[in-house]
Amino acid sequence: MLDRPYRWGCLGSHDRIGGLLTTGVVALACLAAPSFGQPPCTPLPPPSGTVVEIQPSQADQLRNIVGNASSGTTLLLHDGQYDLDGGDSSHRLSFNTAGITLRSASGNRDAVVLDGFYATDELVSIHASNVVIADLTLTRAYNHPIHISGPSGQIITGVTIHNVRITDPGEQAIKINPVSGGFTDHGTIECSLIELTDAGRPKVRNCYTGGIDAHQAWGWSIRRNRIEGFWCPDGLSEHAVHFWSSSRDTIVEENAIVNCARGVGFGLGRTGTSRDYPDNPYPEVEYVGHYDGVIRNNFIAATDSRLFSSEYGFDTAIGLEQAHGTGIYHNSAVSTQRPRSSSIEWRFSNTLAELTNNLVSHILLSRDGAQATLTTNLAGAPLAWFVDPSIGDLHLTTAAVGPIDNGTLLPVGVADGDFDLEPRDSAPDAGADEVTGILFRDGFESGNIDDWSASIP
């Protein structure tokens, strides 16, 4: 079988923080565990303008350095651990000035660690536009490692979270909130690892946790992240990615979501808090939990037996609730046991969605009067069709005869590339992986070897 190889390495983008030493220093170790490469992300350009270099010995000054930075300043953290354990908000880094960047000098996110020791409530609080957090690790916040909220009555835009590792939050890893008519719009969370490990799970209070959780947010892009481990022995975790309370135009693409109780969610509940948009896109609909948006080209896998035996188990990979105008295209959703609800579901009467070319191991489910247009989705996919669901690798194997060339060609711009950014051909494959290269090209599986020698370099 011509399956795709594992990749092995030290401190790769999908490895875990190895543990906590008795001194409180995070041990970043080389782990002998299989992983697979997600599409590489282009690094941020070198800093320009004012650059301030910071050493770990200045951790106690970091809050004031951030607070006093002027717009256009880049704060470069040199490798090491920055202890932000002053308790409550005394060590919280508050970004109240637009256009400030906080990033590592080396570009190695594993080499710069901001640790809250579950004492500081939030490690990074963002209240201004065009703030960039990049190339570093945030761990053990009492509440949210990153909390983004617009000032009262104002809208902030352009926040970017790039190549950040967030480990073991006490609550949601990244929280996006409105404040008294102030909103946070058109931001990006990309190329990051967001995880709840076995060490951090007991620190979660009342299962109030999740990966990315956003209320009333407009135009966010969530792309090429790996989000893993958000479940609780008791209680139901929030989603790996959740935009609700009348959020709008969210794009969730090319993410690997592994062993989370709920994968991607747009909307929650039959009713809720609304946001009034100036153009009022659906005036005929009384309540919208999420406006429009796209969920495409994601790998979502659940295989951990402890997740399935937890109080609420694995609920669903993708769930829409009062989501109006959403497109769900070319996702692969695989679980080794039947989900508590479904692989993909749409719920409540104001939900109106399109589902095309999705590949799932179990079922697609309409609930409570929701409406959707379904085109060439494939349910009941066997595990043998996927390389290694246990690590979230849902690339197709040579056994995957069902999805190959059996999708519907979508209009240009809807889902042109797959999980690996490889282009889709005129007969696209169902799911997030488009088979390219020599796999299936030589006709060997069908017994036709006429072109076999020509296909081998």
C-alpha positions as CSV (number, residue, x, y, z in Angstrom):
1,M,0.0,0.0,0.0
2,L,1.4,3.3,-1.1
3,D,0.5,5.3,2.1
4,R,2.1,8.6,3.0
5,P,5.0,8.5,5.4
6,Y,5.1,9.7,9.0
7,R,7.4,12.5,9.9
8,W,9.5,12.3,13.0
9,G,11.3,15.1,14.7
10,C,12.0,17.2,17.8
11,L,9.6,20.0,18.8
12,G,7.8,20.0,15.5
13,S,4.7,22.1,15.1
14,H,2.5,19.2,16.2
15,D,4.5,17.9,19.2
16,R,3.6,18.4,22.8
17,I,5.3,20.3,25.6
18,G,6.9,17.5,27.4
19,G,6.0,18.4,31.0
20,L,6.7,20.7,33.8
21,L,9.9,20.5,35.8
22,T,9.8,20.9,39.6
23,T,11.3,24.4,39.1
24,G,8.4,25.4,37.0
25,V,10.4,25.6,33.8
26,V,8.7,24.0,30.9
27,A,10.6,21.0,29.5
28,L,10.7,21.1,25.8
29,A,11.8,17.6,24.8
30,C,12.3,15.6,21.7
31,L,9.4,13.2,21.4
32,A,9.5,10.0,19.5
33,A,5.9,10.2,18.3
34,P,4.5,10.2,14.7
35,S,3.2,13.4,13.3
36,F,2.3,14.6,9.8
37,G,3.1,17.9,8.2
38,Q,0.5,20.5,7.7
39,P,1.0,23.0,4.9
40,P,3.9,25.3,5.8
41,C,3.1,28.9,6.6
42,T,5.1,31.8,5.3
43,P,7.0,33.4,8.2
44,L,6.2,37.0,9.1
45,P,8.5,39.5,7.4
46,P,11.4,40.9,9.5
47,P,10.4,43.6,11.9
48,S,10.5,47.2,10.8
49,G,10.1,50.5,12.6
50,T,11.0,50.6,16.3
51,V,12.4,47.3,17.6
52,V,12.8,46.6,21.3
53,E,14.7,43.5,22.4
54,I,13.8,41.8,25.6
55,Q,15.5,39.2,27.7
56,P,13.9,36.6,30.1
57,S,15.4,38.5,33.0
58,Q,13.0,41.4,32.2
59,A,9.9,39.3,32.6
60,D,8.8,41.4,35.6
61,Q,9.1,44.5,33.4
62,L,7.3,43.1,30.4
63,R,3.8,44.4,31.3
64,N,5.1,47.9,31.5
65,I,7.1,47.6,28.3
66,V,4.0,46.5,26.5
67,G,2.0,49.3,28.1
68,N,4.4,52.0,27.1
69,A,5.1,50.8,23.6
70,S,4.1,53.2,20.8
71,S,2.3,52.2,17.6
72,G,4.5,50.5,15.1
73,T,6.8,49.0,17.8
74,T,7.9,45.4,17.6
75,L,8.8,43.7,20.9
76,L,11.3,40.9,20.3
77,L,11.6,38.3,23.0
78,H,14.8,36.4,23.2
79,D,14.8,32.7,23.9
80,G,13.9,31.5,27.4
81,Q,11.0,31.4,29.9
82,Y,9.1,34.5,31.0
83,D,7.3,33.9,34.3
84,L,4.0,35.8,34.4
85,D,2.8,34.5,37.7
86,G,2.1,37.7,39.6
87,G,-1.5,36.7,40.2
88,D,-4.7,38.1,38.8
89,S,-3.9,40.9,36.3
90,S,-0.6,42.2,37.7
91,H,1.4,40.4,35.0
92,R,-1.1,40.4,32.3
93,L,0.2,41.9,29.0
94,S,-2.5,44.5,27.9
95,F,-2.3,45.8,24.4
96,N,-4.2,49.1,24.3
97,T,-2.2,50.8,21.5
98,A,-2.8,49.8,17.9
99,G,0.0,48.3,15.7
100,I,2.2,46.6,18.3
101,T,3.8,43.3,17.6
102,L,5.0,40.8,20.2
103,R,7.1,38.0,18.8
104,S,10.2,35.9,19.4
105,A,13.5,37.0,18.1
106,S,14.4,33.5,16.9
107,G,11.1,32.7,15.2
108,N,11.0,29.4,17.2
109,R,7.8,29.3,19.0
110,D,8.9,26.6,21.3
111,A,12.0,28.5,22.5
112,V,10.0,31.5,24.1
113,V,7.6,30.5,26.8
114,L,5.2,32.8,28.7
115,D,4.0,30.9,31.7
116,G,1.2,32.0,34.0
117,F,1.4,29.1,36.4
118,Y,-2.4,29.3,36.7
119,A,-2.0,32.4,38.8
120,T,-2.4,35.2,36.1
121,D,-5.9,35.3,34.7
122,E,-5.0,36.3,31.2
123,L,-1.5,36.3,29.7
124,V,-2.3,38.5,26.7
125,S,-5.3,40.9,26.5
126,I,-5.8,42.8,23.2
127,H,-8.0,45.9,23.0
128,A,-6.5,47.6,19.9
129,S,-6.3,47.1,16.1
130,N,-3.5,45.5,14.2
131,V,-1.8,43.8,17.2
132,V,0.3,40.8,16.2
133,I,1.3,37.9,18.5
134,A,3.7,35.5,16.8
135,D,6.3,32.8,17.2
136,L,6.0,32.0,20.9
137,T,4.3,29.7,23.5
138,L,1.7,30.7,26.0
139,T,0.9,28.2,28.8
140,R,-1.1,27.8,32.0
141,A,-3.3,31.0,32.2
142,Y,-5.9,30.8,34.9
143,N,-8.5,31.8,32.4
144,H,-7.6,32.7,28.8
145,P,-4.0,32.8,27.5
146,I,-5.3,35.3,24.8
147,H,-8.4,37.5,25.3
148,I,-9.4,39.8,22.4
149,S,-12.1,42.4,23.0
150,G,-12.8,45.8,21.5
151,P,-13.1,48.8,23.8
152,S,-16.5,50.0,24.7
153,G,-18.4,51.3,21.6
154,Q,-15.4,50.8,19.2
155,I,-14.5,48.2,16.6
156,I,-11.0,46.9,16.4
157,T,-9.7,45.0,13.3
158,G,-6.6,43.3,12.0
159,V,-5.5,41.3,15.1
160,T,-3.2,38.4,14.0
161,I,-2.2,35.4,16.0
162,H,0.5,33.6,14.0
163,N,2.6,30.5,14.8
164,V,1.7,30.5,18.5
165,R,1.6,27.5,20.7
166,I,-1.1,27.6,23.4
167,T,-1.0,24.9,26.0
168,D,-3.3,24.0,28.9
169,P,-5.5,27.0,29.3
170,G,-7.7,27.2,32.4
171,E,-10.6,28.2,30.2
172,Q,-10.8,28.8,26.5
173,A,-7.4,29.2,24.8
174,I,-8.4,32.2,22.7
175,K,-11.5,34.2,23.6
176,I,-13.0,36.9,21.4
177,N,-15.7,39.1,23.1
178,P,-17.7,42.2,22.4
179,V,-17.8,44.9,25.1
180,S,-20.7,47.3,25.3
181,G,-21.1,47.8,21.6
182,G,-17.4,47.3,20.9
183,F,-16.6,44.5,18.5
184,T,-13.5,42.6,17.2
185,D,-13.6,42.0,13.5
186,H,-11.5,40.8,10.5
187,G,-8.7,39.0,12.4
188,T,-6.6,36.0,11.7
189,I,-5.6,32.9,13.8
190,E,-3.2,30.8,11.7
191,C,-0.5,28.2,11.8
192,S,-0.8,27.7,15.5
193,L,-0.9,24.7,17.9
194,I,-3.7,24.9,20.5
195,E,-3.9,22.0,23.0
196,L,-5.2,20.7,26.3
197,T,-3.0,18.0,27.6
198,D,-3.5,15.4,30.2
199,A,-1.4,17.6,32.6
200,G,-3.7,20.5,32.1
201,R,-7.1,18.8,31.9
202,P,-7.5,18.6,35.8
203,K,-6.9,22.4,36.0
204,V,-10.0,23.2,33.9
205,R,-12.9,24.3,36.1
206,N,-16.4,22.9,35.3
207,C,-15.3,22.0,31.8
208,Y,-15.4,25.6,30.8
209,T,-12.8,25.2,28.1
210,G,-12.3,25.1,24.3
211,G,-9.9,26.1,21.6
212,I,-11.2,29.4,20.0
213,D,-14.4,30.9,21.2
214,A,-15.9,34.0,19.6
215,H,-19.1,36.1,20.2
216,Q,-20.5,38.6,17.7
217,A,-17.3,38.6,15.6
218,W,-17.2,39.4,11.9
219,G,-14.8,38.3,9.2
220,W,-12.3,36.1,11.1
221,S,-10.1,33.6,9.3
222,I,-9.1,30.4,11.2
223,R,-6.6,28.6,9.1
224,R,-3.9,25.9,9.2
225,N,-4.0,25.3,13.0
226,R,-3.8,22.1,14.9
227,I,-6.2,22.0,17.8
228,E,-6.2,19.0,20.1
229,G,-7.5,17.5,23.3
230,F,-10.4,19.7,24.4
231,W,-12.6,17.3,26.3
232,C,-13.4,16.7,30.0
233,P,-14.1,13.5,32.0
234,D,-17.2,15.3,33.3
235,G,-19.0,18.0,31.4
236,L,-19.1,19.0,27.7
237,S,-16.2,21.1,26.4
238,E,-16.7,24.0,24.0
239,H,-15.7,23.4,20.4
240,A,-12.2,23.5,19.0
241,V,-13.4,26.4,16.9
242,H,-16.7,28.1,17.9
243,F,-18.2,31.3,16.4
244,W,-21.6,32.2,17.7
245,S,-24.0,34.9,19.1
246,S,-24.5,36.3,15.6
247,S,-20.9,36.1,14.4
248,R,-20.5,36.5,10.6
249,D,-18.4,35.5,7.6
250,T,-16.0,33.2,9.5
251,I,-13.7,31.1,7.3
252,V,-12.4,27.9,9.0
253,E,-10.1,26.1,6.6
254,E,-7.2,23.6,6.5
255,N,-7.2,22.9,10.2
256,A,-6.4,19.6,11.9
257,I,-8.7,19.0,14.9
258,V,-7.9,16.0,17.0
259,N,-9.7,14.4,19.9
260,C,-12.0,17.4,20.8
261,A,-15.5,16.8,22.1
262,R,-16.8,19.1,19.5
263,G,-15.0,20.2,16.4
264,V,-16.2,23.3,14.5
265,G,-19.4,25.1,15.6
266,F,-21.3,28.0,14.1
267,G,-24.1,29.2,16.4
268,L,-25.3,27.6,19.6
269,G,-28.9,27.2,20.7
270,R,-32.2,28.2,19.3
271,T,-32.0,31.8,20.5
272,G,-29.2,34.0,21.9
273,T,-27.6,37.4,21.9
274,S,-27.7,39.1,18.5
275,R,-25.5,41.7,16.8
276,D,-27.1,44.2,14.5
277,Y,-25.2,44.5,11.2
278,P,-25.6,47.7,9.2
279,D,-26.7,45.9,6.0
280,N,-29.0,43.4,7.9
281,P,-28.3,40.5,5.5
282,Y,-31.3,38.4,6.4
283,P,-34.1,40.7,7.6
284,E,-36.6,37.9,7.2
285,V,-34.9,35.7,9.8
286,E,-35.8,36.4,13.4
287,Y,-32.6,35.1,15.0
288,V,-29.3,34.1,13.4
289,G,-26.6,32.3,15.4
290,H,-24.1,32.7,12.6
291,Y,-24.3,34.6,9.3
292,D,-22.9,33.0,6.2
293,G,-19.2,31.7,6.5
294,V,-17.4,28.7,5.2
295,I,-16.0,25.5,6.8
296,R,-13.7,23.8,4.3
297,N,-10.8,21.4,3.8
298,N,-10.5,20.5,7.5
299,F,-9.3,17.2,9.0
300,I,-11.4,16.4,12.1
301,A,-10.6,13.1,13.9
302,A,-11.6,11.5,17.2
303,T,-10.0,8.3,18.3
304,D,-9.1,8.6,22.1
305,S,-11.0,5.9,24.0
306,R,-11.0,8.2,27.1
307,L,-12.9,10.8,25.1
308,F,-15.6,8.3,24.1
309,S,-15.9,7.1,27.7
310,S,-16.2,10.6,29.2
311,E,-19.6,11.9,30.3
312,Y,-20.5,13.5,27.0
313,G,-18.2,11.6,24.7
314,F,-17.5,12.8,21.2
315,D,-20.5,14.9,20.2
316,T,-19.9,16.1,16.6
317,A,-17.2,17.1,14.2
318,I,-19.1,20.1,12.6
319,G,-22.3,21.5,14.0
320,L,-24.5,24.4,12.8
321,E,-27.2,25.9,15.0
322,Q,-29.3,28.7,13.5
323,A,-26.5,29.2,11.0
324,H,-27.9,30.9,7.9
325,G,-26.0,30.8,4.6
326,T,-23.1,28.6,5.7
327,G,-21.1,26.5,3.2
328,I,-19.5,23.2,4.4
329,Y,-17.2,21.9,1.7
330,H,-14.6,19.2,1.4
331,N,-14.1,18.3,5.1
332,S,-13.0,14.9,6.4
333,A,-14.5,13.9,9.7
334,V,-13.5,10.5,11.2
335,S,-14.2,8.9,14.5
336,T,-13.4,5.3,15.7
337,Q,-16.7,5.2,17.5
338,R,-20.1,6.6,16.5
339,P,-20.5,10.2,17.6
340,R,-23.0,11.0,20.4
341,S,-24.9,13.0,17.8
342,S,-23.4,12.9,14.3
343,S,-20.3,13.5,12.1
344,I,-21.8,16.7,10.7
345,E,-25.2,18.2,11.7
346,W,-27.3,21.2,11.1
347,R,-30.0,22.2,13.6
348,F,-33.0,24.5,14.2
349,S,-35.3,26.1,11.7
350,N,-33.3,29.2,10.8
351,T,-30.4,27.1,9.7
352,L,-29.9,27.2,5.9
353,A,-26.7,25.6,4.6
354,E,-24.9,23.9,1.7
355,L,-22.9,20.6,2.3
356,T,-20.9,19.5,-0.7
357,N,-18.1,16.9,-1.1
358,N,-17.7,16.0,2.6
359,L,-16.3,12.6,3.7
360,V,-17.4,11.2,7.1
361,S,-17.1,8.0,8.9
362,H,-20.6,8.0,10.3
363,I,-23.7,10.1,9.6
364,L,-24.9,13.5,8.4
365,L,-27.9,14.7,10.4
366,S,-30.6,17.3,10.1
367,R,-32.2,18.3,13.4
368,D,-35.2,20.3,14.6
369,G,-36.3,21.6,11.2
370,A,-33.0,22.8,9.8
371,Q,-32.6,23.0,6.0
372,A,-29.5,22.1,3.9
373,T,-28.7,21.3,0.3
374,L,-26.6,18.1,0.1
375,T,-24.4,17.3,-2.9
376,T,-22.0,14.3,-3.3
377,N,-21.3,13.9,0.4
378,L,-20.1,10.4,1.4
379,A,-21.0,8.9,4.8
380,G,-20.0,5.6,6.4
381,A,-16.3,5.8,5.2
382,P,-14.2,2.9,6.6
383,L,-11.1,3.7,8.6
384,A,-9.0,1.9,6.1
385,W,-9.5,4.8,3.7
386,F,-7.4,7.1,5.9
387,V,-3.6,7.1,6.7
388,D,-3.7,7.4,10.5
389,P,-6.8,8.9,12.2
390,S,-5.1,8.5,15.6
391,I,-2.8,11.5,14.9
392,G,-5.4,13.3,12.8
393,D,-3.8,12.2,9.4
394,L,-6.8,11.8,7.2
395,H,-5.0,11.7,3.9
396,L,-6.4,9.1,1.7
397,T,-4.9,5.6,1.2
398,T,-4.9,3.4,-1.8
399,A,-8.0,1.7,-0.3
400,A,-10.0,4.8,-0.6
401,V,-11.8,4.0,-3.8
402,G,-15.1,5.6,-2.8
403,P,-14.0,9.3,-2.6
404,I,-11.6,9.4,-5.6
405,D,-13.0,11.5,-8.4
406,N,-16.5,11.3,-7.0
407,G,-17.0,14.9,-5.9
408,T,-18.8,17.7,-7.6
409,L,-16.7,20.5,-9.2
410,L,-17.4,23.7,-7.2
411,P,-17.3,27.3,-8.6
412,V,-13.9,28.9,-8.6
413,G,-12.9,30.3,-5.3
414,V,-15.1,28.1,-3.1
415,A,-12.7,25.3,-2.3
416,D,-10.0,25.4,-5.0
417,G,-7.2,23.6,-3.0
418,D,-7.2,20.8,-0.5
419,F,-5.9,20.4,3.1
420,D,-2.3,20.5,1.7
421,L,-3.1,23.5,-0.7
422,E,-2.9,21.1,-3.6
423,P,-5.2,22.1,-6.4
424,R,-8.4,20.1,-7.1
425,D,-8.9,18.7,-10.5
426,S,-12.0,18.7,-12.7
427,A,-13.2,15.5,-10.9
428,P,-12.5,16.4,-7.3
429,D,-12.2,13.9,-4.5
430,A,-14.7,13.9,-1.6
431,G,-13.2,15.0,1.7
432,A,-10.3,17.4,2.5
433,D,-7.6,15.5,0.7
434,E,-7.2,15.6,-3.1
435,V,-5.0,12.7,-4.3
436,T,-2.1,13.9,-6.4
437,G,1.3,12.7,-7.4
438,I,1.8,9.1,-8.5
439,L,-0.8,7.7,-6.2
440,F,-3.6,6.2,-8.4
441,R,-2.0,7.7,-11.5
442,D,-0.2,4.6,-12.8
443,G,-3.3,2.3,-13.0
444,F,-1.6,-0.4,-11.1
445,E,-4.5,-1.0,-8.7
446,S,-6.8,-1.6,-11.6
447,G,-4.4,-4.0,-13.3
448,N,-3.5,-1.6,-16.1
449,I,0.3,-1.0,-16.0
450,D,0.7,0.5,-19.4
451,D,1.8,3.9,-18.0
452,W,3.5,2.5,-14.9
453,S,7.1,2.9,-16.0
454,A,6.4,6.4,-17.4
455,S,5.1,7.6,-14.0
456,I,8.2,6.7,-12.0
457,P,11.0,9.3,-12.2
